[in-house]
Amino acid sequence: MNAVLSNVMNPAQMMIINSFASATSQKELDELRDLLLDYYNQKLQEELQRLWADGTLDQKRLDELKGEHFRTPYQDQ
């Protein structure tokens, strides 16, 4: 089941909620958000470097992906 739709939160979700709940200002909320964004950006960069190093991703593949359309198509109503 999708974690967002579940009534039970995992420990990571609870930690994030408690962290944001304890923020006392908009500045603290912004700082927490930036920390999370920085964390996931770092993880993404590490994965991209791994893919580049093992040859899964290279300039040729990037050029191929540049023209791809990845959005979910709208269904005709």
Backbone as a printed PyTorch tensor [residue, N CA C, xyz], in Angstrom:
tensor([[[  0.8380,  -1.1780,   0.0000],
         [  0.0000,   0.0000,   0.0000],
         [  0.8820,   1.2400,   0.0000]],

        [[  0.4830,   2.2490,  -0.7070],
         [  1.2120,   3.5040,  -0.7780],
         [  1.3090,   4.1250,   0.6120]],

        [[  2.5300,   4.5070,   1.0320],
         [  2.7430,   5.0550,   2.3740],
         [  1.9260,   6.3190,   2.6070]],

        [[  1.7040,   7.1000,   1.5680],
         [  0.9340,   8.3390,   1.7200],
         [ -0.5210,   8.0190,   2.0610]],

        [[ -1.0280,   6.9220,   1.5450],
         [ -2.4250,   6.5700,   1.7690],
         [ -2.6270,   5.7290,   3.0250]],

        [[ -1.5710,   5.2630,   3.6050],
         [ -1.6540,   4.4120,   4.7810],
         [ -1.9810,   5.2310,   6.0240]],

        [[ -2.7040,   4.6280,   6.9680],
         [ -3.0150,   5.2970,   8.2310],
         [ -1.8630,   5.2130,   9.2180]],

        [[ -0.8870,   4.3640,   8.9460],
         [  0.2440,   4.1720,   9.8420],
         [  1.4790,   4.7970,   9.2150]],

        [[  2.1420,   5.6510,   9.9860],
         [  3.3570,   6.2870,   9.4830],
         [  4.5780,   5.5080,   9.9470]],

        [[  5.5850,   5.4900,   9.0840],
         [  6.8200,   4.8220,   9.4540],
         [  7.6700,   5.7710,  10.3240]],

        [[  8.7290,   5.2670,  10.9470],
         [  9.5350,   6.1030,  11.8430],
         [ 10.1270,   7.3440,  11.1660]],

        [[ 10.5090,   7.2400,   9.9060],
         [ 11.0670,   8.4010,   9.2090],
         [ 10.0110,   9.4930,   9.0440]],

        [[  8.7910,   9.0900,   8.6940],
         [  7.7170,  10.0610,   8.5500],
         [  7.4030,  10.7400,   9.8780]],

        [[  7.3830,   9.9630,  10.9420],
         [  7.1170,  10.5360,  12.2660],
         [  8.2220,  11.5090,  12.6750]],

        [[  9.4790,  11.1610,  12.4010],
         [ 10.5830,  12.0410,  12.7420],
         [ 10.4740,  13.3700,  12.0040]],

        [[ 10.1310,  13.3020,  10.7200],
         [ 10.0030,  14.5320,   9.9370],
         [  8.8400,  15.3740,  10.4410]],

        [[  7.7150,  14.7480,  10.7140],
         [  6.5610,  15.4970,  11.2340],
         [  6.9040,  16.1450,  12.5630]],

        [[  7.5370,  15.3990,  13.4540],
         [  7.9070,  15.9640,  14.7510],
         [  8.9130,  17.1000,  14.6000]],

        [[  9.8360,  16.9750,  13.6620],
         [ 10.8170,  18.0360,  13.4330],
         [ 10.1360,  19.3090,  12.9460]],

        [[  9.2380,  19.1640,  11.9880],
         [  8.5450,  20.3340,  11.4720],
         [  7.5810,  20.9080,  12.5150]],

        [[  6.9860,  20.0510,  13.3200],
         [  6.0520,  20.5240,  14.3450],
         [  6.7590,  21.3350,  15.4240]],

        [[  8.0300,  21.0290,  15.6670],
         [  8.7460,  21.7470,  16.7120],
         [  9.3570,  23.0540,  16.2240]],

        [[  9.2920,  23.3180,  14.9310],
         [  9.8210,  24.5760,  14.3970],
         [  8.9900,  25.7340,  14.9350]],

        [[  9.6800,  26.7820,  15.3480],
         [  8.9810,  27.9140,  15.9710],
         [  8.8540,  29.1210,  15.0570]],

        [[  9.4100,  29.0430,  13.8660],
         [  9.3320,  30.1860,  12.9510],
         [  9.3820,  29.7030,  11.5080]],

        [[  9.0170,  30.6050,  10.6240],
         [  9.0970,  30.2890,   9.2020],
         [ 10.5410,  30.0340,   8.7990]],

        [[ 11.4700,  30.7530,   9.4240],
         [ 12.8880,  30.5660,   9.1190],
         [ 13.3250,  29.1390,   9.4460]],

        [[ 12.8880,  28.6230,  10.5940],
         [ 13.2290,  27.2430,  10.9540],
         [ 12.6190,  26.2470,   9.9800]],

        [[ 11.3790,  26.4900,   9.5700],
         [ 10.7420,  25.6130,   8.5800],
         [ 11.5240,  25.6230,   7.2720]],

        [[ 11.9300,  26.8070,   6.8480],
         [ 12.7080,  26.9270,   5.6180],
         [ 14.0440,  26.1880,   5.7360]],

        [[ 14.6830,  26.3060,   6.9000],
         [ 15.9600,  25.6270,   7.1150],
         [ 15.7920,  24.1070,   7.1020]],

        [[ 14.7370,  23.6030,   7.7330],
         [ 14.4630,  22.1610,   7.7190],
         [ 14.2020,  21.6720,   6.2990]],

        [[ 13.4010,  22.4310,   5.5640],
         [ 13.1140,  22.0720,   4.1710],
         [ 14.4040,  22.0320,   3.3600]],

        [[ 15.2510,  23.0490,   3.5470],
         [ 16.5170,  23.0960,   2.8140],
         [ 17.4210,  21.9250,   3.1690]],

        [[ 17.4220,  21.5190,   4.4420],
         [ 18.2180,  20.3600,   4.8470],
         [ 17.7490,  19.0970,   4.1320]],

        [[ 16.4400,  18.9020,   4.0710],
         [ 15.9040,  17.7310,   3.3730],
         [ 16.2220,  17.7750,   1.8810]],

        [[ 16.0710,  18.9480,   1.2770],
         [ 16.3790,  19.0830,  -0.1420],
         [ 17.8590,  18.8180,  -0.4060]],

        [[ 18.7270,  19.3430,   0.4590],
         [ 20.1660,  19.1080,   0.3040],
         [ 20.4960,  17.6260,   0.4370]],

        [[ 19.8550,  16.9530,   1.3870],
         [ 20.0940,  15.5240,   1.5860],
         [ 19.7350,  14.7360,   0.3260]],

        [[ 18.5350,  14.9730,  -0.2030],
         [ 18.1050,  14.2160,  -1.3760],
         [ 18.8830,  14.6150,  -2.6260]],

        [[ 19.3050,  15.8640,  -2.7090],
         [ 20.1590,  16.2780,  -3.8200],
         [ 21.4950,  15.5430,  -3.7600]],

        [[ 22.0710,  15.4150,  -2.5670],
         [ 23.3290,  14.6890,  -2.4030],
         [ 23.1650,  13.2290,  -2.8150]],

        [[ 22.0690,  12.5900,  -2.3870],
         [ 21.8230,  11.1960,  -2.7550],
         [ 21.6660,  11.0510,  -4.2680]],

        [[ 20.9730,  11.9810,  -4.8880],
         [ 20.8000,  11.9440,  -6.3350],
         [ 22.1420,  12.0940,  -7.0420]],

        [[ 22.9690,  13.0270,  -6.5870],
         [ 24.2850,  13.2150,  -7.1980],
         [ 25.1470,  11.9670,  -7.0570]],

        [[ 25.0880,  11.3250,  -5.8890],
         [ 25.8500,  10.0880,  -5.6760],
         [ 25.3920,   8.9910,  -6.6390]],

        [[ 24.0900,   8.8710,  -6.8210],
         [ 23.5650,   7.8480,  -7.7290],
         [ 23.9460,   8.1530,  -9.1770]],

        [[ 23.8740,   9.4130,  -9.5590],
         [ 24.2820,   9.7810, -10.9170],
         [ 25.7610,   9.4860, -11.1460]],

        [[ 26.5930,   9.7700, -10.1590],
         [ 28.0220,   9.4670, -10.2810],
         [ 28.2570,   7.9630, -10.3980]],

        [[ 27.5020,   7.1800,  -9.6370],
         [ 27.6280,   5.7250,  -9.7100],
         [ 27.2290,   5.2250, -11.0890]],

        [[ 26.1130,   5.7290, -11.6120],
         [ 25.6540,   5.3160, -12.9340],
         [ 26.6500,   5.7160, -14.0180]],

        [[ 27.2500,   6.8870, -13.8680],
         [ 28.2420,   7.3440, -14.8440],
         [ 29.4870,   6.4580, -14.7670]],

        [[ 29.9230,   6.1580, -13.5350],
         [ 31.1430,   5.3600, -13.3360],
         [ 30.9820,   3.9380, -13.8690]],

        [[ 29.7800,   3.3560, -13.7140],
         [ 29.6250,   1.9710, -14.1790],
         [ 29.1730,   1.8810, -15.6410]],

        [[ 29.0270,   3.0210, -16.2920],
         [ 28.7120,   3.0330, -17.7140],
         [ 27.2400,   2.9790, -18.0530]],

        [[ 26.3770,   2.8950, -17.0490],
         [ 24.9380,   2.8770, -17.3060],
         [ 24.4860,   4.1950, -17.9200]],

        [[ 25.1070,   5.2750, -17.4900],
         [ 24.7710,   6.6100, -17.9760],
         [ 26.0150,   7.2010, -18.6220]],

        [[ 25.8420,   7.7040, -19.8340],
         [ 26.9400,   8.3770, -20.5210],
         [ 26.3430,   9.4800, -21.3880]],

        [[ 27.1970,  10.2240, -22.0690],
         [ 26.7050,  11.3460, -22.8570],
         [ 25.7350,  10.9050, -23.9460]],

        [[ 25.9970,   9.7520, -24.5500],
         [ 25.0940,   9.2500, -25.5890],
         [ 23.6990,   9.0070, -25.0100]],

        [[ 23.6420,   8.3610, -23.8350],
         [ 22.3450,   8.0830, -23.2020],
         [ 21.6480,   9.3740, -22.7850]],

        [[ 22.4110,  10.3480, -22.2740],
         [ 21.8220,  11.6430, -21.9240],
         [ 21.2110,  12.3100, -23.1530]],

        [[ 21.9180,  12.2390, -24.2670],
         [ 21.3930,  12.8240, -25.5100],
         [ 20.1090,  12.1230, -25.9470]],

        [[ 20.0400,  10.7980, -25.7690],
         [ 18.8220,  10.0560, -26.1060],
         [ 17.6590,  10.4760, -25.2050]],

        [[ 17.9470,  10.6500, -23.9150],
         [ 16.8920,  11.0030, -22.9610],
         [ 16.3860,  12.4300, -23.1410]],

        [[ 17.2140,  13.2800, -23.7140],
         [ 16.8510,  14.6910, -23.8460],
         [ 15.5440,  14.8800, -24.6070]],

        [[ 15.2780,  14.0370, -25.5780],
         [ 14.0760,  14.1830, -26.3800],
         [ 12.8810,  13.3910, -25.8810]],

        [[ 13.0500,  12.6380, -24.7970],
         [ 11.9690,  11.7870, -24.2850],
         [ 10.9110,  12.6030, -23.5430]],

        [[  9.7010,  12.0780, -23.5710],
         [  8.5730,  12.6720, -22.8560],
         [  8.1810,  11.7030, -21.7420]],

        [[  8.3770,  12.1130, -20.4840],
         [  8.1660,  11.2040, -19.3580],
         [  6.9010,  11.4950, -18.5620]],

        [[  6.1860,  12.5280, -18.8790],
         [  4.9590,  12.8170, -18.1400],
         [  3.8950,  11.7900, -18.4590]],

        [[  3.0480,  11.5380, -17.4950],
         [  1.9350,  10.6260, -17.7010],
         [  0.9550,  11.2970, -18.6650]],

        [[  0.5920,  10.6140, -19.7410],
         [ -0.3490,  11.2490, -20.6910],
         [ -1.7220,  11.4220, -20.0470]],

        [[ -2.3590,  12.4980, -20.4240],
         [ -3.7270,  12.7340, -19.9540],
         [ -4.6650,  11.7550, -20.6350]],

        [[ -5.6330,  11.2840, -19.8810],
         [ -6.6170,  10.3820, -20.4700],
         [ -7.7040,  11.2060, -21.1270]],

        [[ -8.1530,  10.7320, -22.2880],
         [ -9.2590,  11.4040, -22.9610],
         [-10.5140,  11.2290, -22.1380]],

        [[-11.2270,  12.2990, -22.0030],
         [-12.4550,  12.2620, -21.1870],
         [-13.6530,  12.0130, -22.0600]]])
